[in-house]
């Protein structure tokens, strides 16, 4: 009877807490998507649609943060430019004493590989995924 109870508990936990959530100690939030099969939107369109803070916030050295919120410095970029977005958000984070975050605009499911690269580099960067497919 005890083994059955343990098995039921394990099945319950697995169904409510997917295994992948234990793989990466990083919070990945998925933003609502903008559907555009032709990808006619510009990066700035996504910033304007999703930023809940100051857009194009200018620092003393004249660099611009795509989106500055109370908690985050968020750099928006296309998935293939993942490394550029990581460098920028880490710099902005140091300059503002806020948490680094990237909003990665994905054109296809294959862009998930870029998300994995960000996680390998720095698990403290919050990732917002925007699916544009």
Buried (B, 14 or more C-beta within 10 A) or exposed (E): EEEEEEEEEEEEEEEEEEEEEEEBEBEBEEBEEBEEEEEEBEBEBBBBEBBEBEBEBEBEEEEEBBBBBEEBBBBBBBBBBBEEBBEBBBBBBEBBEBBBBBBBBBBEEEBEEBBEEBBEBEEEBBBBBBBBB
